[in-house]
């Protein structure tokens, strides 16, 4: 009987671990080397699934702090000090939050990187806040995506919206 219970417990544990890996919004990792600068980003990747993504009564409302992905706050890490659109940021790990708007987004780096969503977001912990232009795209992108190019261009895109900012080694 003890062997049967142990076997059942083992199967339950394996099933539980498998279920945890199958997130509705998978964890995505982006790594890029920009002239010796290592940039690492981790984010939950939500999908549109027929929903209205951005706007007043949407999944991501305009004018409110967003975790910039799903589940945990998006994390961005730099191996060296960087310049982000002309603003110096020290090497380290940060939460990447945004405040989406129809024509403009606010990009925020916050020193409290280990948090769930934006529920405990505290603006007094911001190390960077800058405004970027929001572009309307013709093509619909089903999944929220963050990319970093070799020349340091960070692009956030989802649905028909795209925003960009630049990173370079300080």
Secondary structure, 3 states (H helix, E strand, C coil): CHHHHHHHHHHHHHHHHHHHHCCCCCEEEEEEEECCEEEEEEEECCECCCCCCEECCCCEECCCEECCCEEEEEEEEECCCEEECCEEECCEEEEEEEECCCCEEEEEEECCCCCECCCCCCHHHEEEEEEEEEEEEEEEEEEEEEEECCCCEEEEEEEEEEEEEEEEEC
